[in-house]
Amino acid sequence: MPDEHPLDTSSPSSARSCVLAAIEAARSGRAEEFFGYFDADVDFWMPGSTPISGHWTTRAGFVEYATLVFSYLSVPVRLDVTNVIAAGDWVVTECTGHGVTRDGVDYDNVYCLVWRVRDGKIVRFTEYCDTDLVRQVLCR
């Protein structure tokens, strides 16, 4: 997915702070606050061919995606950030996540999340993870 503005002079510390605040809101179960960090026209992509893979181009679409993911879980995935790289308006986070499926199976995945922040809002978000694990454990 090429981007027409590959470089931006936004402060990496403010982009980093926005992303980490969004992750903390999600970790703490503050869904409304979490979704509030996303622009109304956020471009979200979950690559792959799993039942939860797809591309959404609005915050409402992203909320639908999250609702679908939550429907497979009895305990939502809680992310632990293991690394953060920020440059301009781009942020990359490496994370581990733990949740529990509706049938009581631990769901432990690893993530590389790529974020783009403009004017204090997340405008682009891509979630890379072990899609085989998604298919075999989460969406079985």
N, C-alpha and C positions, 0 to 999 in steps of 0.2 A: 504494500500500500504506500506508494510514494507520497511525499508531503511537499506541498508547494512552498513551504517556508522552513527549510531544514535547520536554519540557525536563528536564534533569537537572543536578544541581550537581556532577557529577564534574569533576575537574581536567582542563582541556583539554590541559595539558602531559603528564599521564600517559597520556591517550588517544592523543595524538600520538606519544609515545614508543613505546607498544605497537604502533601501526600501522607506524611507521618501522622498528622492530625486526623485525616480521614481513616487511616488504618486503626488508630487508637479508638475512634468513635465506633468503628465496626467491632473491634475487640471487646469493647465495653457494652455492646448491645444497644447502642444509641443509633438506631437505623435512620431516623429522620435527619439527625445531624450528619451521619455518614453520607446519605444521598444529597444533602445540601452542599457538599463540597464539589459536586459534579455540575457542569454547565448544562443548561436545558438541551443543548444540541451535542452532548458528548458522543464521541465516536468510540464504541466499545466493540472489541473483537475477541472472541474465544475460538482460536483455530481448532480444526479437527473435524471429525465426523461423529462425535458423540451426540446423545440426545440433548445435551446442553450447549453444544457448539453453535456458534452463529455470529452474526454481525448486527448490531443495533446502532442507531444513529440519533437517539434521543435519550434523555434521562428516564422518561417513562418506559422506554424499551429496556433500558438497563435495569430498572426496577422489576420489570416482568422477568428478565433473566434471573435476577437474584431470587425472586419469588419461586421460580422453577427449581433453582438449586436447593432452596430451603425445603421444598416439598419432598426431597429425597432424604432429609436429615431429621433426626430427633434432637441432636445437639449441633448447632451451627458450627461451621469451620472457624476456628480461632487462629489467626495468623500470628506467627512470631517472625519478626524481621531479623534476618541474619546479616544483611549487607545492604548498603544504600550507596548509589552513585548518582550524583546530580551534576548536570551541565546545562546552563541556560535554563530553558523552560522544560527540559526533559529530566525525568527521574526514573531510575531503574531500582527496583527492590527485589532482593532474593528473600524468599520466605519459606518457612515450613508451616504446615497447617494441620490441625487435628479437629476432627468432628466425629460424629457417630451417626450411622445411617438409621433409617426407620426400623430396620430389623436388628439393631444393636451391634453392628459391625463397626470397628474402628476404621475411620477414613483418614489416613495420614498421607498427605501429598506434599510435593515440593513445587514452588512457584517461582517464575521469573515474571515480574509485573512491570510493564513499561507504561509510564504515565507522561502526559504532557499537560502543563499548567499554564494558563494565561489569565491575567487579571484576577488571580486568586481562586480560579475555578479549574477543575480537571476537565480538559476538553477532549482528551484522547486517552484511552486505556486499553491495553492488550494484556490478556492473561495467558501465559504459557505455563503448562503443567503436564504431568504424566497422564495423557489422555487414555492410555490403556487402563490405568488405575481408575479413572473416571468411569469408564465403561464396565469394568469388571467388579468394582466395589460400590461406587456411588449409584450408578444407574442400572443396576442389575434387576 
